[in-house]
């Protein structure tokens, strides 16, 4: 089994098969890997990799995911591509959000 570091390296690969394999493995790890994903996101990385992490975090969902996604989406300093990815990920978790927040996200 690949280590978290190995999976992050694969997720950043130019090879789409490697990226998809890493993505699938991280999704299988589900909430067990959430703390590591959040820490990795906040450590900083290229935009394309950050978007991949936001997508994975949004698919896993849960309390920690919603906190990170909200921080990314509502921050004034967030780059537009990351904000867009966070918006989509938040909408994927609409069942766990306030209806007004969902309406706002749908309008954006």
C-alpha positions as CSV (number, residue, x, y, z in Angstrom):
1,X,0.0,0.0,0.0
2,X,1.3,3.4,-0.9
3,X,2.1,6.0,1.7
4,X,0.3,9.3,1.9
5,X,3.4,11.0,0.6
6,X,3.5,8.6,-2.4
7,X,-0.1,9.3,-3.2
8,X,0.5,13.0,-3.1
9,X,3.4,12.6,-5.5
10,X,1.2,10.5,-7.8
11,X,-1.6,13.1,-7.6
12,X,0.8,15.7,-8.9
13,X,2.0,13.4,-11.7
14,X,1.8,14.4,-15.4
15,X,0.5,10.9,-16.0
16,X,-3.3,10.9,-15.8
17,X,-3.5,7.2,-14.9
18,X,-1.2,7.8,-11.9
19,X,-3.3,10.8,-10.9
20,X,-6.5,8.9,-11.1
21,X,-5.0,5.9,-9.2
22,X,-3.9,8.2,-6.4
23,X,-7.3,10.0,-6.3
24,X,-9.1,6.7,-6.1
25,X,-6.9,5.5,-3.3
26,X,-7.4,8.7,-1.3
27,X,-11.1,8.5,-1.7
28,X,-11.0,4.9,-0.5
29,X,-9.2,6.1,2.7
30,X,-12.2,8.3,3.3
31,X,-12.2,10.4,6.5
32,X,-9.2,8.5,7.8
33,X,-7.1,10.7,5.5
34,X,-8.9,14.0,6.0
35,X,-6.5,15.5,8.5
36,X,-3.6,14.8,6.2
37,X,-5.4,16.2,3.2
38,X,-6.3,19.4,5.1
39,X,-2.7,19.8,6.4
40,X,-1.3,19.2,2.9
41,X,-3.6,21.8,1.5
42,X,-2.7,24.5,4.0
43,X,1.0,23.7,3.5
44,X,0.7,25.1,0.0
45,X,1.1,23.6,-3.4
46,X,0.6,24.4,-7.1
47,X,-2.9,25.5,-8.1
48,X,-3.7,22.4,-10.1
49,X,-2.8,20.1,-7.2
50,X,-4.8,22.3,-4.8
51,X,-7.8,22.0,-7.0
52,X,-7.5,18.2,-7.0
53,X,-7.3,18.2,-3.2
54,X,-10.4,20.4,-2.9
55,X,-12.3,18.0,-5.2
56,X,-11.2,15.0,-3.1
57,X,-12.0,16.7,0.2
58,X,-15.4,17.7,-1.2
59,X,-16.1,14.1,-2.3
60,X,-15.2,12.7,1.1
61,X,-17.2,15.4,2.9
62,X,-17.7,15.7,6.7
63,X,-17.1,18.5,9.2
64,X,-13.4,19.0,8.5
65,X,-14.1,19.2,4.8
66,X,-16.8,21.8,5.2
67,X,-14.5,23.9,7.4
68,X,-11.7,23.9,4.8
69,X,-14.1,24.4,1.8
70,X,-15.8,27.3,3.6
71,X,-12.4,28.9,4.5
72,X,-11.3,28.6,0.9
73,X,-14.6,29.8,-0.7
74,X,-15.2,32.8,1.6
75,X,-11.6,34.1,1.9
76,X,-10.9,37.3,0.1
77,X,-7.4,36.0,-0.7
78,X,-8.5,32.9,-2.5
79,X,-7.6,32.6,-6.2
80,X,-10.6,32.4,-8.5
81,X,-9.9,28.8,-9.7
82,X,-9.7,27.6,-6.1
83,X,-12.8,29.5,-5.1
84,X,-14.7,27.9,-8.0
85,X,-13.6,24.4,-7.0
86,X,-14.6,25.1,-3.4
87,X,-18.0,26.3,-4.5
88,X,-18.6,23.1,-6.4
89,X,-17.4,21.0,-3.5
90,X,-19.6,22.9,-1.1
91,X,-22.6,22.3,-3.3
92,X,-21.8,18.6,-3.4
93,X,-22.3,18.7,0.4
94,X,-25.4,20.8,0.2
95,X,-27.3,18.4,2.5
96,X,-25.0,19.5,5.4
97,X,-25.3,23.3,4.7
98,X,-27.8,25.9,5.7
99,X,-30.4,26.4,3.0
100,X,-29.5,30.1,2.7
101,X,-25.9,29.2,2.1
102,X,-26.9,26.7,-0.6
103,X,-29.0,29.4,-2.3
104,X,-26.1,31.8,-2.2
105,X,-23.7,29.2,-3.7
106,X,-26.1,28.4,-6.5
107,X,-26.4,32.1,-7.4
108,X,-22.7,32.7,-7.4
